């Protein structure tokens, strides 16, 4: 039986950590310390880009939009 149209905390808990590390190996070492792993939790480590690769493409379009305004 559910209290409403939402997942209860016993059914799903999620979140993320954003780490500033020197390498992917360092991030994996930190992930291995997650206390939830002993209880079947899963941890996924993903690299992020320092800057969006499309940021350079947006700048000329923004300049054009400002010039025509």
N, C-alpha and C positions, 0 to 999 in steps of 0.2 A: 504494500500500500504506500502511496506517495502523498506528500503534503501539497503538492502543486505541480505545475508543468515545468519543473526544473530538476536537475540532478542534485541528489543529496551528497554531502561531502564524503560519505562512505562509498559512494559510487565513482566519483571522479574528482581528482585534485590535480591541477596542472599549474604550470608557471614556467618562468625562465630566469636565468641569471645571465647577465652580460658581464663578461670578464675581460679585462685588459691584460693580456699576457704576451710574452715574447714569442711563444711558439704553440703549435697545436698540441705537441707533447705535454706542455705545461698545463694546458686546459684539460687534457685527458687525465692527467695525474690528479687534478683537483676534482674532476668528476668521479673518479674512483673512490673518493672519500665520502660520497653521498651516503648518509645513513639509511636511506630507503632501499638501497640495493639489496641489503640483507633480507628484505621483505618482498622482493619481486619487482620493485620499482625499476623503471628503465630510464637511462640518461642518454640523451643524444647530444653530441658535440658538433657544432657547425661553425665554420669560419665565416666571418663577415668582412665585407670590403670596407676600407677606410673611407671611400667616397663612391657614390653611385656612378657607374660607368656612363650613364646617360646624362650626367650633369653638364658635360661639355656641349652636348647637343642642344640643351635647353637655353643656354646663354644667348646664342644668336637669335633665337626665336623671341626671347624676352626683349632684346634690344630692338628688334623689328617692331614688336608690339608697342614699345614706348615711343618709337620714332613716328608711328602713324597715329598716335593718340593726340 
